[in-house]
């Protein structure tokens, strides 16, 4: 017997429908395409060399951020020949500064 789904919602970014608690398929596809373009650009620039250093992706119109020279030592810069998409935040590329939690308490989720 077919049961209607009641957990469908509209994506606030693109307007497509998706299940509550899951990523919007349309938005995910945009991220996947952008990620593949970055991978291809890295492959073009670095070819068969080992990626043993951090890679920094800069889009057109962006300049190398004002960081001390020590910050840029050993980093590889990949330049994308287009503007950064509005949804692709620069913060996604930064390493987390949050320290790992030492707490053993588990918080409940999905409470009614």
C-alpha angles and dihedrals in degrees: 000000000000117000119199116237115239098182098075118123137174119253111245091214105048107007097240121135123249140158117278111258094026133093118262107257093218094051091044090054090056091051091047092052092049092047091051090051090053091048091051092049091050090049091051094049101038098029109176099346118118115259097226095142134063116275119217118200115209122184127212112289094023120113130207103279119248099266129144116266091251088064092059097045110117095003122127118218119213114194120206115209095223139057120280111261112249092239093051102087122202088226091068088070096052123094116246117263094194115111117233114265119253093193118117095193115113117213117215118242136198095031114170 
